[in-house]
Amino acid sequence: MSIRTQLLKGILDGCILGIIEEQPVYGYELSKKLLKAGLPKISKGTIYPVLLRLQKNGFIRSETMTAASGHNRKYYYLTDNGKNEFESIAKEWRVVAVSFSNLLLKRKSSVIHNDTN
């Protein structure tokens, strides 16, 4: 199942903030966690500009650390503003999700009703 590009762009900020809220992550780890959460594979060309914008807006901060392998990795952390932004997105999402679910239930009910006629 593919997710429409615009729909994915609309929820990606919230998904990324939610993952970083759980624990700091580096870019590749973030992409694996997005996949594990059920999102389709998202390219680096999509993820890194979002991370840059979230950092520019003060929702996340980064810190470069040396991994056990000796490679430097940039870890992303949620800021207090980022926590507030995530809560705001989550609140907006609940309104949209409930509204859309209600529409789907009406549709399902209508389809069932029409099938019985």
N, C-alpha and C positions, 0 to 999 in steps of 0.2 A: 504494500500500500504506500503510495507516495502522498506526501503532504504538500499542498499547494505552497508555492514559494512565498507568496505574500503572507499567508497564514503563519508559516514557519518564522518569517522575519518578525512578525508581530508578537510571537511568544518567546523568541530566543533570548531577549534580555532577561526576562523573568526566569527562564530555565537556567541560564548561566549564573545569575545572582543566587538562585536557590541552591545550586550545586556548591558554589563557593561559600555559601552560608554554612553548609554542613562541615566543610573543612577546606583549607587553602589547597589550591591545585595549580599545576603547570598546564600549559596549553594542550599537549598531547593527552594527558590524563583527563582533562576536561572533555575532549572529544570522545574518549572512551566512555566516560560517565554519561554523556548525552545519549550515546548509543544504548547504553545499559538502561537508561530511563525510557527507551522506546522511540526516540527520535531517529530519523534517518541519518546516514553518514553526512556530516557537515564538513565542508572543506576548510582547510586552514585559511583560505582566502576569504571565508565568511567569518570564521571565529575570531581571528586576530583583529580585524577592524572593529568588531563589536567590543572586544576587550579594551582596545585603545579608546573607544568612545566612552565606555563605562568608566575607565580610569580618568579620562579628561573631565568627565562630569562629576568626579569625586565619589563615585559609588564603589569603586574598588581601588586598591593600591597594589603595587607589585614590589617584590623583593627578589633579587637574584641570589641564589644559593648554590653551592657546589653539592651535587648528588654524590652518593657513594661510588658511582662509576667514574667520578672525576669531571663529569660534564657540568657546566653551569646551566641551571634551569631558573626561569623566571616564574615564581609562585605568585598567585593572585589571592588577595585577602579582601574580605568585605569590610567596608568602612561603616561607621554609624549612619552616614547618609545613605549608603547602599542598603543597610537593613531597613531603613525607612522606605526607600524606593521599592524594595522587594515586597514589603507589606502593602504598599500602595498598589503595585501591580497585582498582587494576589487578591486584594479586595476587588479590583476592577474585573479580574478574571472570573471570580465567583459570580458576579452579576451577569457577565456574558455567558458563562457556562450554564447557569440556571435558565436564562432566557432561551438559549439555543436548545437545551434539553426539553424545555416546555414545548417548543415548536416541534421537536422530533416526536414527543409523546402525542401531540395533537395529530400529527401526520400518521403515526402508527395507528392511533385510534380510528382515524378516518379511513385508512386502508382496511382495517379489520371490519369496520362498519360496512364499507362498500362491498367487501367480499361476502358478507352474510346476506346481502340483498339479492 
